Amino acid sequence: MFEAIVIGSSAGGIKALISVLSALPSEFSLPIIIVQHLHPNSESYLARILEAKCSLPVKQADEKEPIENGVVYIAPPNYHLLIEEDRTFSLSLEGHVNFARPSVDVLFESAIYAYRHKLIAIILTGANHDGSQAVKKIKRNGGYVIVQEPSTAEADAMPKAAIAAAPVDKVLPLEQIGPYLLQLVNRANKLKMPTR
């Protein structure tokens, strides 16, 4: 039922990402692709921080890299990260979207073409509206959207904008998102398995 997860976060996002990813076991089956707003000149330390706190391999996405199951990919600082229809990555230096590069909207909208209704999108804490336009399109294409409960977000603008943009599937406190995601994917995998 699901084939990929995209996550968008901004202010307060590193702590939120650790909370979500640390709930997932090493055998988690889907790729997870993340845009976290970072300073353009920041070192690419985020993958190392997240990998130290979770059971899945974490790496910065590379140009033309094929997307593999069970890997967490991070958008590099100062590049938009896009998913091509053949499920490889491309990087872009085009202008900022919602004052950000990488942009959540850019990643999410490109993911729609690659995964359509088999996509899970998650919006976490953030101080702008990045991701809200793409959430509308994901819902129109039959994807599944989870949003952090704004009262549990360090910055509530991004989750509030996503909730206002479309009828999302689930709004959850931060600590419940990882366990819920695991349950959702496991349930979908069981439905997909052939019965004897």
N, CA and C atoms as an extended XYZ file, in Angstrom:
588
Properties=species:S:1:pos:R:3:atomname:S:1:resname:S:1:resid:I:1 pbc="F F F"
N         0.818       -1.205        0.000 N   MET     1
C         0.000        0.000        0.000 CA  MET     1
C         0.858        1.263        0.000 C   MET     1
N         1.929        1.281        0.793 N   PHE     2
C         2.823        2.447        0.837 CA  PHE     2
C         4.210        2.053        0.344 C   PHE     2
N         4.858        3.011       -0.333 N   GLU     3
C         6.183        2.715       -0.886 CA  GLU     3
C         7.258        3.705       -0.470 C   GLU     3
N         6.880        4.854        0.110 N   ALA     4
C         7.891        5.829        0.543 CA  ALA     4
C         7.281        6.791        1.547 C   ALA     4
N         8.175        7.397        2.338 N   ILE     5
C         7.782        8.400        3.325 CA  ILE     5
C         8.614        9.647        3.075 C   ILE     5
N         7.953       10.800        3.041 N   VAL     6
C         8.661       12.083        2.972 CA  VAL     6
C         8.329       12.869        4.239 C   VAL     6
N         9.338       13.550        4.770 N   ILE     7
C         9.161       14.310        6.011 CA  ILE     7
C         9.702       15.719        5.807 C   ILE     7
N         8.942       16.702        6.264 N   GLY     8
C         9.380       18.091        6.224 CA  GLY     8
C         9.420       18.672        7.629 C   GLY     8
N        10.515       19.371        7.941 N   SER     9
C        10.648       20.012        9.259 CA  SER     9
C        11.526       21.245        9.130 C   SER     9
N        11.370       22.135       10.116 N   SER    10
C        12.157       23.363       10.111 CA  SER    10
C        12.586       23.655       11.546 C   SER    10
N        12.215       24.799       12.098 N   ALA    11
C        12.646       25.168       13.453 CA  ALA    11
C        12.244       24.096       14.461 C   ALA    11
N        13.218       23.612       15.211 N   GLY    12
C        12.968       22.549       16.181 CA  GLY    12
C        12.943       21.167       15.575 C   GLY    12
N        13.271       21.079       14.292 N   GLY    13
C        13.091       19.828       13.565 CA  GLY    13
C        14.038       18.710       13.926 C   GLY    13
N        15.260       19.039       14.317 N   ILE    14
C        16.215       17.959       14.583 CA  ILE    14
C        15.725       17.096       15.742 C   ILE    14
N        15.269       17.739       16.809 N   LYS    15
C        14.730       17.000       17.954 CA  LYS    15
C        13.497       16.192       17.537 C   LYS    15
N        12.640       16.792       16.718 N   ALA    16
C        11.430       16.105       16.261 CA  ALA    16
C        11.779       14.903       15.384 C   ALA    16
N        12.745       15.059       14.495 N   LEU    17
C        13.159       13.956       13.629 CA  LEU    17
C        13.722       12.796       14.447 C   LEU    17
N        14.520       13.113       15.457 N   ILE    18
C        15.065       12.064       16.329 CA  ILE    18
C        13.921       11.300       16.995 C   ILE    18
N        12.906       12.021       17.451 N   SER    19
C        11.763       11.374       18.096 CA  SER    19
C        11.081       10.392       17.150 C   SER    19
N        10.850       10.798       15.916 N   VAL    20
C        10.153        9.938       14.947 CA  VAL    20
C        11.026        8.749       14.552 C   VAL    20
N        12.262        9.017       14.159 N   LEU    21
C        13.121        7.963       13.614 CA  LEU    21
C        13.539        6.944       14.671 C   LEU    21
N        13.707        7.383       15.908 N   SER    22
C        14.169        6.460       16.954 CA  SER    22
C        13.116        5.402       17.288 C   SER    22
N        11.868        5.625       16.872 N   ALA    23
C        10.798        4.641       17.122 CA  ALA    23
C        10.766        3.531       16.071 C   ALA    23
N        11.577        3.642       15.026 N   LEU    24
C        11.514        2.679       13.916 CA  LEU    24
C        12.622        1.637       14.036 C   LEU    24
N        12.297        0.354       13.824 N   PRO    25
C        13.304       -0.706       13.952 CA  PRO    25
C        14.211       -0.787       12.732 C   PRO    25
N        15.308       -1.514       12.869 N   SER    26
C        16.292       -1.613       11.780 CA  SER    26
C        15.714       -2.307       10.545 C   SER    26
N        14.652       -3.120       10.728 N   GLU    27
C        14.063       -3.810        9.573 CA  GLU    27
C        12.923       -3.015        8.931 C   GLU    27
N        12.758       -1.745        9.314 N   PHE    28
C        11.716       -0.911        8.709 CA  PHE    28
C        11.902       -0.894        7.199 C   PHE    28
N        10.815       -1.090        6.450 N   SER    29
C        10.949       -1.464        5.040 CA  SER    29
C        10.919       -0.324        4.024 C   SER    29
N        10.503        0.878        4.405 N   LEU    30
C        10.338        1.930        3.401 CA  LEU    30
C        11.493        2.930        3.426 C   LEU    30
N        11.775        3.572        2.276 N   PRO    31
C        12.714        4.693        2.303 CA  PRO    31
C        12.051        5.903        2.970 C   PRO    31
N        12.855        6.685        3.665 N   ILE    32
C        12.385        7.913        4.315 CA  ILE    32
C        13.236        9.052        3.782 C   ILE    32
N        12.598       10.066        3.209 N   ILE    33
C        13.327       11.176        2.570 CA  ILE    33
C        12.939       12.459        3.293 C   ILE    33
N        13.954       13.194        3.774 N   ILE    34
C        13.721       14.302        4.696 CA  ILE    34
C        14.261       15.617        4.149 C   ILE    34
N        13.445       16.662        4.265 N   VAL    35
C        13.932       18.040        4.146 CA  VAL    35
C        13.847       18.673        5.527 C   VAL    35
N        14.998       19.058        6.039 N   GLN    36
C        15.092       19.848        7.264 CA  GLN    36
C        15.741       21.169        6.866 C   GLN    36
N        15.065       22.285        7.118 N   HIS    37
C        15.662       23.574        6.792 CA  HIS    37
C        16.939       23.774        7.615 C   HIS    37
N        18.031       24.040        6.914 N   LEU    38
C        19.330       24.269        7.551 CA  LEU    38
C        19.937       25.548        6.987 C   LEU    38
N        20.876       26.107        7.721 N   HIS    39
C        21.613       27.263        7.191 CA  HIS    39
C        22.362       26.817        5.935 C   HIS    39
N        22.345       27.653        4.869 N   PRO    40
C        22.969       27.240        3.593 CA  PRO    40
C        24.435       26.830        3.722 C   PRO    40
N        25.152       27.436        4.655 N   ASN    41
C        26.580       27.134        4.791 CA  ASN    41
C        26.872       26.092        5.861 C   ASN    41
N        25.820       25.472        6.392 N   SER    42
C        26.056       24.510        7.482 CA  SER    42
C        26.727       23.261        6.927 C   SER    42
N        27.558       22.653        7.749 N   GLU    43
C        28.151       21.369        7.384 CA  GLU    43
C        27.019       20.335        7.317 C   GLU    43
N        27.246       19.277        6.607 N   SER    44
C        26.204       18.250        6.475 CA  SER    44
C        26.297       17.279        7.659 C   SER    44
N        26.105       17.822        8.859 N   TYR    45
C        26.225       17.026       10.084 CA  TYR    45
C        24.942       16.276       10.427 C   TYR    45
N        23.829       16.657        9.814 N   LEU    46
C        22.532       16.139       10.226 CA  LEU    46
C        22.450       14.618       10.100 C   LEU    46
N        22.981       14.054        9.023 N   ALA    47
C        22.930       12.597        8.841 CA  ALA    47
C        23.642       11.893        9.989 C   ALA    47
N        24.784       12.418       10.419 N   ARG    48
C        25.532       11.790       11.520 CA  ARG    48
C        24.752       11.848       12.827 C   ARG    48
N        24.114       13.002       13.091 N   ILE    49
C        23.328       13.150       14.322 CA  ILE    49
C        22.175       12.151       14.339 C   ILE    49
N        21.439       12.067       13.226 N   LEU    50
C        20.279       11.182       13.178 CA  LEU    50
C        20.688        9.713       13.222 C   LEU    50
N        21.761        9.369       12.522 N   GLU    51
C        22.178        7.965       12.504 CA  GLU    51
C        22.586        7.490       13.895 C   GLU    51
N        23.153        8.395       14.682 N   ALA    52
C        23.555        8.026       16.054 CA  ALA    52
C        22.350        7.746       16.947 C   ALA    52
N        21.170        8.237       16.546 N   LYS    53
C        19.983        8.125       17.401 CA  LYS    53
C        18.940        7.148       16.870 C   LYS    53
N        19.182        6.533       15.712 N   CYS    54
C        18.167        5.620       15.183 CA  CYS    54
C        18.810        4.345       14.655 C   CYS    54
N        17.977        3.342       14.370 N   SER    55
C        18.462        2.015       13.961 CA  SER    55
C        18.655        1.879       12.460 C   SER    55
N        18.206        2.862       11.695 N   LEU    56
C        18.287        2.796       10.238 CA  LEU    56
C        19.530        3.517        9.732 C   LEU    56
N        20.069        3.102        8.578 N   PRO    57
C        21.169        3.870        7.983 CA  PRO    57
C        20.653        5.237        7.521 C   PRO    57
N        21.450        6.278        7.749 N   VAL    58
C        21.075        7.652        7.378 CA  VAL    58
C        22.186        8.227        6.523 C   VAL    58
N        21.810        8.841        5.395 N   LYS    59
C        22.832        9.455        4.544 CA  LYS    59
C        22.284       10.685        3.847 C   LYS    59
N        23.197       11.527        3.406 N   GLN    60
C        22.804       12.665        2.590 CA  GLN    60
C        22.538       12.164        1.169 C   GLN    60
N        21.440       12.626        0.577 N   ALA    61
C        21.081       12.189       -0.775 CA  ALA    61
C        22.075       12.736       -1.796 C   ALA    61
N        22.388       11.911       -2.799 N   ASP    62
C        23.310       12.301       -3.871 CA  ASP    62
C        22.575       12.371       -5.205 C   ASP    62
N        23.063       13.203       -6.084 N   GLU    63
C        22.529       13.332       -7.446 CA  GLU    63
C        22.496       11.972       -8.147 C   GLU    63
N        21.353       11.645       -8.758 N   LYS    64
C        21.146       10.421       -9.547 CA  LYS    64
C        21.177        9.136       -8.716 C   LYS    64
N        21.207        9.249       -7.406 N   GLU    65
C        21.253        8.059       -6.556 CA  GLU    65
C        19.904        7.339       -6.565 C   GLU    65
N        19.889        6.017       -6.781 N   PRO    66
C        18.622        5.272       -6.690 CA  PRO    66
C        18.162        5.199       -5.234 C   PRO    66
N        16.869        5.317       -5.026 N   ILE    67
C        16.299        5.285       -3.680 CA  ILE    67
C        16.136        3.833       -3.251 C   ILE    67
N        16.668        3.508       -2.075 N   GLU    68
C        16.610        2.135       -1.567 CA  GLU    68
C        15.698        2.055       -0.355 C   GLU    68
N        15.040        0.912       -0.209 N   ASN    69
C        14.192        0.684        0.953 CA  ASN    69
C        15.028        0.630        2.229 C   ASN    69
N        14.435        1.086        3.329 N   GLY    70
C        15.085        0.977        4.628 CA  GLY    70
C        16.219        1.951        4.866 C   GLY    70
N        16.329        2.973        4.030 N   VAL    71
C        17.376        3.995        4.190 CA  VAL    71
C        16.710        5.345        4.421 C   VAL    71
N        17.320        6.144        5.315 N   VAL    72
C        16.864        7.515        5.563 CA  VAL    72
C        17.778        8.447        4.773 C   VAL    72
N        17.170        9.294        3.935 N   TYR    73
C        17.926       10.234        3.105 CA  TYR    73
C        17.637       11.658        3.558 C   TYR    73
N        18.675       12.484        3.600 N   ILE    74
C        18.561       13.883        4.016 CA  ILE    74
C        18.905       14.781        2.829 C   ILE    74
N        18.106       15.824        2.620 N   ALA    75
C        18.446       16.813        1.583 CA  ALA    75
C        19.715       17.557        1.986 C   ALA    75
N        20.676       17.741        1.060 N   PRO    76
C        21.889       18.497        1.387 CA  PRO    76
C        21.560       19.967        1.632 C   PRO    76
N        22.338       20.642        2.483 N   PRO    77
C        22.117       22.075        2.704 CA  PRO    77
C        22.212       22.854        1.391 C   PRO    77
N        21.303       23.808        1.204 N   ASN    78
C        21.315       24.752        0.087 CA  ASN    78
C        20.985       24.133       -1.272 C   ASN    78
N        20.437       22.924       -1.309 N   TYR    79
C        19.966       22.307       -2.554 CA  TYR    79
C        18.522       21.870       -2.384 C   TYR    79
N        17.689       22.122       -3.394 N   HIS    80
C        16.391       21.452       -3.430 CA  HIS    80
C        16.634       19.979       -3.747 C   HIS    80
N        15.892       19.109       -3.072 N   LEU    81
C        15.975       17.671       -3.337 CA  LEU    81
C        14.693       17.246       -4.035 C   LEU    81
N        14.835       16.611       -5.200 N   LEU    82
C        13.692       16.142       -5.970 CA  LEU    82
C        13.800       14.642       -6.208 C   LEU    82
N        12.639       14.012       -6.338 N   ILE    83
C        12.574       12.592       -6.671 CA  ILE    83
C        12.078       12.489       -8.111 C   ILE    83
N        12.867       11.831       -8.931 N   GLU    84
C        12.483       11.633      -10.331 CA  GLU    84
C        11.493       10.465      -10.434 C   GLU    84
N        10.791       10.381      -11.564 N   GLU    85
C         9.802        9.318      -11.733 CA  GLU    85
C        10.431        7.929      -11.726 C   GLU    85
N        11.733        7.831      -12.060 N   ASP    86
C        12.414        6.529      -11.995 CA  ASP    86
C        12.944        6.240      -10.582 C   ASP    86
N        12.542        7.086       -9.625 N   ARG    87
C        12.889        6.923       -8.208 CA  ARG    87
C        14.390        7.025       -7.957 C   ARG    87
N        14.975        8.023       -8.614 N   THR    88
C        16.325        8.469       -8.279 CA  THR    88
C        16.216        9.927       -7.817 C   THR    88
N        17.285       10.414       -7.186 N   PHE    89
C        17.291       11.800       -6.716 CA  PHE    89
C        17.875       12.740       -7.755 C   PHE    89
N        17.413       13.973       -7.726 N   SER    90
C        18.137       15.046       -8.404 CA  SER    90
C        18.209       16.243       -7.458 C   SER    90
N        19.264       17.019       -7.617 N   LEU    91
C        19.506       18.196       -6.783 CA  LEU    91
C        19.398       19.432       -7.654 C   LEU    91
N        18.861       20.504       -7.081 N   SER    92
C        18.657       21.729       -7.854 CA  SER    92
C        19.081       22.947       -7.043 C   SER    92
N        19.678       23.905       -7.749 N   LEU    93
C        20.043       25.186       -7.141 CA  LEU    93
C        19.066       26.287       -7.549 C   LEU    93
N        17.886       25.912       -8.044 N   GLU    94
C        16.884       26.929       -8.384 CA  GLU    94
C        16.534       27.738       -7.153 C   GLU    94
N        15.839       28.865       -7.388 N   GLY    95
C        15.578       29.823       -6.310 CA  GLY    95
C        14.842       29.244       -5.121 C   GLY    95
N        14.866       30.001       -4.033 N   HIS    96
C        14.216       29.579       -2.799 CA  HIS    96
C        12.701       29.476       -3.002 C   HIS    96
N        12.090       28.517       -2.339 N   VAL    97
C        10.634       28.352       -2.317 CA  VAL    97
C        10.218       28.455       -0.854 C   VAL    97
N         9.252       29.337       -0.562 N   ASN    98
C         8.885       29.603        0.831 CA  ASN    98
C        10.110       30.012        1.660 C   ASN    98
N        10.971       30.819        1.040 N   PHE    99
C        12.193       31.332        1.680 CA  PHE    99
C        13.182       30.219        2.031 C   PHE    99
N        13.034       29.057        1.440 N   ALA   100
C        13.879       27.928        1.836 CA  ALA   100
C        14.450       27.202        0.631 C   ALA   100
N        15.669       26.726        0.800 N   ARG   101
C        16.291       25.777       -0.119 CA  ARG   101
C        17.209       24.904        0.725 C   ARG   101
N        16.877       23.653        0.952 N   PRO   102
C        15.830       22.859        0.328 CA  PRO   102
C        14.429       23.245        0.805 C   PRO   102
N        13.454       22.997       -0.051 N   SER   103
C        12.059       23.286        0.273 CA  SER   103
C        11.279       21.985        0.442 C   SER   103
N        10.425       21.962        1.454 N   VAL   104
C         9.542       20.818        1.684 CA  VAL   104
C         8.586       20.668        0.502 C   VAL   104
N         7.985       21.774        0.052 N   ASP   105
C         7.051       21.715       -1.078 CA  ASP   105
C         7.701       21.084       -2.310 C   ASP   105
N         8.941       21.455       -2.605 N   VAL   106
C         9.619       20.927       -3.796 CA  VAL   106
C         9.789       19.414       -3.679 C   VAL   106
N        10.281       18.948       -2.538 N   LEU   107
C        10.447       17.500       -2.349 CA  LEU   107
C         9.105       16.777       -2.441 C   LEU   107
N         8.119       17.252       -1.680 N   PHE   108
C         6.829       16.567       -1.619 CA  PHE   108
C         6.160       16.513       -2.992 C   PHE   108
N         6.184       17.633       -3.732 N   GLU   109
C         5.521       17.654       -5.039 CA  GLU   109
C         6.198       16.702       -6.024 C   GLU   109
N         7.521       16.622       -5.976 N   SER   110
C         8.202       15.678       -6.877 CA  SER   110
C         7.903       14.233       -6.472 C   SER   110
N         7.728       13.993       -5.181 N   ALA   111
C         7.439       12.632       -4.694 CA  ALA   111
C         6.082       12.137       -5.177 C   ALA   111
N         5.148       13.059       -5.388 N   ILE   112
C         3.818       12.672       -5.872 CA  ILE   112
C         3.921       11.945       -7.217 C   ILE   112
N         4.780       12.442       -8.110 N   TYR   113
C         4.894       11.841       -9.443 CA  TYR   113
C         5.536       10.456       -9.374 C   TYR   113
N         6.434       10.259       -8.423 N   ALA   114
C         7.116        8.965       -8.307 CA  ALA   114
C         6.283        7.922       -7.574 C   ALA   114
N         5.509        8.365       -6.560 N   TYR   115
C         4.839        7.394       -5.677 CA  TYR   115
C         3.315        7.502       -5.660 C   TYR   115
N         2.755        8.608       -6.138 N   ARG   116
C         1.305        8.827       -6.212 CA  ARG   116
C         0.601        8.479       -4.901 C   ARG   116
N        -0.380        7.571       -4.921 N   HIS   117
C        -1.170        7.280       -3.719 CA  HIS   117
C        -0.424        6.383       -2.721 C   HIS   117
N         0.786        5.946       -3.066 N   LYS   118
C         1.548        5.058       -2.179 CA  LYS   118
C         2.556        5.842       -1.338 C   LYS   118
N         2.270        7.129       -1.140 N   LEU   119
C         3.176        8.044       -0.437 CA  LEU   119
C         2.598        8.425        0.926 C   LEU   119
N         3.451        8.419        1.952 N   ILE   120
C         3.121        8.981        3.264 CA  ILE   120
C         3.933       10.257        3.423 C   ILE   120
N         3.256       11.351        3.758 N   ALA   121
C         3.942       12.628        4.005 CA  ALA   121
C         3.732       13.025        5.463 C   ALA   121
N         4.799       13.531        6.079 N   ILE   122
C         4.740       13.948        7.482 CA  ILE   122
C         5.250       15.384        7.585 C   ILE   122
N         4.451       16.235        8.203 N   ILE   123
C         4.857       17.614        8.472 CA  ILE   123
C         5.111       17.749        9.975 C   ILE   123
N         6.324       18.198       10.305 N   LEU   124
C         6.705       18.399       11.701 CA  LEU   124
C         6.845       19.897       11.991 C   LEU   124
N         7.393       20.209       13.113 N   THR   125
C         7.566       21.576       13.598 CA  THR   125
C         8.248       22.480       12.562 C   THR   125
N         7.853       23.749       12.528 N   GLY   126
C         8.479       24.712       11.615 CA  GLY   126
C         7.822       26.065       11.702 C   GLY   126
N         8.582       27.103       11.367 N   ALA   127
C         8.114       28.477       11.574 CA  ALA   127
C         7.605       29.143       10.308 C   ALA   127
N         7.412       28.376        9.217 N   ASN   128
C         6.825       28.983        8.018 CA  ASN   128
C         5.744       28.061        7.462 C   ASN   128
N         5.320       28.280        6.220 N   HIS   129
C         4.224       27.494        5.647 CA  HIS   129
C         4.708       26.463        4.646 C   HIS   129
N         6.006       26.189        4.609 N   ASP   130
C         6.555       25.250        3.634 CA  ASP   130
C         5.895       23.874        3.803 C   ASP   130
N         5.491       23.277        2.703 N   GLY   131
C         4.853       21.963        2.722 CA  GLY   131
C         3.344       21.999        2.585 C   GLY   131
N         2.719       23.121        2.931 N   SER   132
C         1.252       23.147        2.952 CA  SER   132
C         0.641       23.023        1.549 C   SER   132
N         1.267       23.626        0.541 N   GLN   133
C         0.740       23.512       -0.824 CA  GLN   133
C         0.844       22.083       -1.343 C   GLN   133
N         1.958       21.439       -1.024 N   ALA   134
C         2.145       20.057       -1.483 CA  ALA   134
C         1.207       19.097       -0.764 C   ALA   134
N         0.895       19.380        0.495 N   VAL   135
C        -0.031       18.523        1.249 CA  VAL   135
C        -1.375       18.440        0.516 C   VAL   135
N        -1.841       19.583        0.009 N   LYS   136
C        -3.103       19.594       -0.770 CA  LYS   136
C        -3.012       18.637       -1.952 C   LYS   136
N        -1.895       18.680       -2.674 N   LYS   137
C        -1.729       17.849       -3.868 CA  LYS   137
C        -1.584       16.373       -3.500 C   LYS   137
N        -0.895       16.100       -2.413 N   ILE   138
C        -0.744       14.706       -1.967 CA  ILE   138
C        -2.111       14.115       -1.644 C   ILE   138
N        -2.946       14.885       -0.950 N   LYS   139
C        -4.289       14.397       -0.617 CA  LYS   139
C        -5.124       14.201       -1.885 C   LYS   139
N        -4.993       15.111       -2.847 N   ARG   140
C        -5.738       14.960       -4.109 CA  ARG   140
C        -5.337       13.700       -4.866 C   ARG   140
N        -4.090       13.274       -4.680 N   ASN   141
C        -3.582       12.085       -5.366 CA  ASN   141
C        -3.735       10.810       -4.536 C   ASN   141
N        -4.408       10.906       -3.397 N   GLY   142
C        -4.688        9.710       -2.602 CA  GLY   142
C        -3.610        9.325       -1.608 C   GLY   142
N        -2.590       10.190       -1.415 N   GLY   143
C        -1.553        9.903       -0.425 CA  GLY   143
C        -2.056       10.097        1.003 C   GLY   143
N        -1.215        9.737        1.955 N   TYR   144
C        -1.570        9.756        3.380 CA  TYR   144
C        -0.733       10.821        4.071 C   TYR   144
N        -1.368       11.696        4.850 N   VAL   145
C        -0.656       12.821        5.469 CA  VAL   145
C        -0.811       12.779        6.985 C   VAL   145
N         0.323       12.846        7.675 N   ILE   146
C         0.381       12.924        9.139 CA  ILE   146
C         1.003       14.271        9.502 C   ILE   146
N         0.409       14.951       10.465 N   VAL   147
C         0.924       16.260       10.893 CA  VAL   147
C         1.120       16.244       12.407 C   VAL   147
N         2.227       16.838       12.826 N   GLN   148
C         2.481       16.985       14.265 CA  GLN   148
C         1.437       17.905       14.889 C   GLN   148
N         0.873       17.478       16.000 N   GLU   149
C        -0.059       18.312       16.759 CA  GLU   149
C         0.639       19.637       17.081 C   GLU   149
N         0.089       20.781       16.599 N   PRO   150
C         0.794       22.060       16.754 CA  PRO   150
C         1.198       22.395       18.192 C   PRO   150
N         0.398       21.991       19.160 N   SER   151
C         0.730       22.324       20.548 CA  SER   151
C         1.978       21.599       21.046 C   SER   151
N         2.415       20.538       20.319 N   THR   152
C         3.637       19.818       20.718 CA  THR   152
C         4.845       20.243       19.874 C   THR   152
N         4.643       21.222       18.985 N   ALA   153
C         5.719       21.665       18.090 CA  ALA   153
C         6.475       22.847       18.703 C   ALA   153
N         7.785       22.838       18.503 N   GLU   154
C         8.594       23.974       18.960 CA  GLU   154
C         8.180       25.247       18.222 C   GLU   154
N         7.842       25.097       16.937 N   ALA   155
C         7.297       26.199       16.133 CA  ALA   155
C         6.052       25.651       15.431 C   ALA   155
N         4.893       26.276       15.670 N   ASP   156
C         3.641       25.654       15.224 CA  ASP   156
C         3.126       26.115       13.865 C   ASP   156
N         3.818       27.058       13.206 N   ALA   157
C         3.299       27.612       11.950 CA  ALA   157
C         3.195       26.556       10.848 C   ALA   157
N         4.200       25.715       10.719 N   MET   158
C         4.210       24.738        9.628 CA  MET   158
C         3.111       23.683        9.815 C   MET   158
N         2.982       23.071       11.003 N   PRO   159
C         1.870       22.126       11.166 CA  PRO   159
C         0.493       22.782       11.036 C   PRO   159
N         0.346       23.996       11.559 N   LYS   160
C        -0.951       24.684       11.438 CA  LYS   160
C        -1.299       24.946        9.979 C   LYS   160
N        -0.316       25.356        9.180 N   ALA   161
C        -0.562       25.640        7.758 CA  ALA   161
C        -0.962       24.373        7.015 C   ALA   161
N        -0.326       23.245        7.348 N   ALA   162
C        -0.662       21.980        6.686 CA  ALA   162
C        -2.089       21.550        7.033 C   ALA   162
N        -2.460       21.689        8.304 N   ILE   163
C        -3.804       21.309        8.748 CA  ILE   163
C        -4.862       22.193        8.085 C   ILE   163
N        -4.536       23.481        7.921 N   ALA   164
C        -5.471       24.413        7.286 CA  ALA   164
C        -5.597       24.164        5.780 C   ALA   164
N        -4.548       23.607        5.166 N   ALA   165
C        -4.507       23.466        3.708 CA  ALA   165
C        -5.369       22.327        3.188 C   ALA   165
N        -5.500       21.248        3.958 N   ALA   166
C        -6.184       20.050        3.443 CA  ALA   166
C        -6.677       19.201        4.605 C   ALA   166
N        -7.660       18.346        4.352 N   PRO   167
C        -8.108       17.417        5.398 CA  PRO   167
C        -7.075       16.297        5.566 C   PRO   167
N        -6.140       16.487        6.483 N   VAL   168
C        -5.054       15.520        6.670 CA  VAL   168
C        -5.608       14.266        7.356 C   VAL   168
N        -4.843       13.181        7.279 N   ASP   169
C        -5.331       11.900        7.803 CA  ASP   169
C        -5.170       11.780        9.313 C   ASP   169
N        -4.065       12.289        9.860 N   LYS   170
C        -3.813       12.148       11.286 CA  LYS   170
C        -3.063       13.361       11.805 C   LYS   170
N        -3.492       13.866       12.959 N   VAL   171
C        -2.759       14.909       13.692 CA  VAL   171
C        -2.394       14.286       15.031 C   VAL   171
N        -1.095       14.177       15.294 N   LEU   172
C        -0.641       13.437       16.473 CA  LEU   172
C         0.406       14.224       17.257 C   LEU   172
N         0.432       14.051       18.588 N   PRO   173
C         1.551       14.592       19.363 CA  PRO   173
C         2.854       13.971       18.878 C   PRO   173
N         3.934       14.707       18.977 N   LEU   174
C         5.215       14.270       18.422 CA  LEU   174
C         5.575       12.847       18.840 C   LEU   174
N         5.447       12.523       20.117 N   GLU   175
C         5.924       11.224       20.604 CA  GLU   175
C         5.106       10.051       20.056 C   GLU   175
N         3.939       10.333       19.489 N   GLN   176
C         3.105        9.249       18.936 CA  GLN   176
C         3.328        9.011       17.437 C   GLN   176
N         4.032        9.920       16.767 N   ILE   177
C         4.151        9.812       15.306 CA  ILE   177
C         4.964        8.587       14.892 C   ILE   177
N         6.132        8.369       15.486 N   GLY   178
C         6.966        7.213       15.130 CA  GLY   178
C         6.244        5.890       15.339 C   GLY   178
N         5.689        5.633       16.548 N   PRO   179
C         4.957        4.381       16.761 CA  PRO   179
C         3.762        4.229       15.822 C   PRO   179
N         3.047        5.331       15.556 N   TYR   180
C         1.893        5.249       14.648 CA  TYR   180
C         2.346        4.897       13.225 C   TYR   180
N         3.439        5.509       12.786 N   LEU   181
C         3.975        5.243       11.450 CA  LEU   181
C         4.328        3.763       11.297 C   LEU   181
N         4.975        3.209       12.293 N   LEU   182
C         5.346        1.795       12.278 CA  LEU   182
C         4.096        0.918       12.186 C   LEU   182
N         3.100        1.226       12.988 N   GLN   183
C         1.845        0.478       12.990 CA  GLN   183
C         1.145        0.579       11.630 C   GLN   183
N         1.120        1.787       11.054 N   LEU   184
C         0.461        2.029        9.767 CA  LEU   184
C         1.109        1.213        8.657 C   LEU   184
N         2.439        1.236        8.603 N   VAL   185
C         3.164        0.517        7.544 CA  VAL   185
C         3.036       -0.986        7.742 C   VAL   185
N         3.143       -1.457        8.981 N   ASN   186
C         2.998       -2.894        9.250 CA  ASN   186
C         1.611       -3.387        8.856 C   ASN   186
N         0.591       -2.590        9.181 N   ARG   187
C        -0.778       -2.966        8.847 CA  ARG   187
C        -0.957       -3.025        7.323 C   ARG   187
N        -0.417       -2.050        6.623 N   ALA   188
C        -0.520       -2.021        5.153 CA  ALA   188
C         0.206       -3.214        4.541 C   ALA   188
N         1.373       -3.575        5.093 N   ASN   189
C         2.123       -4.723        4.576 CA  ASN   189
C         1.351       -6.023        4.768 C   ASN   189
N         0.669       -6.146        5.909 N   LYS   190
C        -0.130       -7.362        6.164 CA  LYS   190
C        -1.280       -7.470        5.176 C   LYS   190
N        -1.925       -6.327        4.878 N   LEU   191
C        -3.030       -6.327        3.916 CA  LEU   191
C        -2.558       -6.741        2.527 C   LEU   191
N        -1.305       -6.374        2.222 N   LYS   192
C        -0.745       -6.617        0.898 CA  LYS   192
C        -0.339       -8.081        0.711 C   LYS   192
N        -0.048       -8.782        1.836 N   MET   193
C         0.448      -10.156        1.741 CA  MET   193
C        -0.640      -11.095        1.200 C   MET   193
N        -0.275      -12.041        0.321 N   PRO   194
C        -1.286      -12.961       -0.209 CA  PRO   194
C        -1.797      -13.891        0.898 C   PRO   194
N        -3.067      -14.204        0.856 N   THR   195
C        -3.625      -15.132        1.842 CA  THR   195
C        -3.572      -16.538        1.277 C   THR   195
N        -3.452      -17.509        2.159 N   ARG   196
C        -3.373      -18.910        1.717 CA  ARG   196
C        -4.755      -19.471        1.515 C   ARG   196
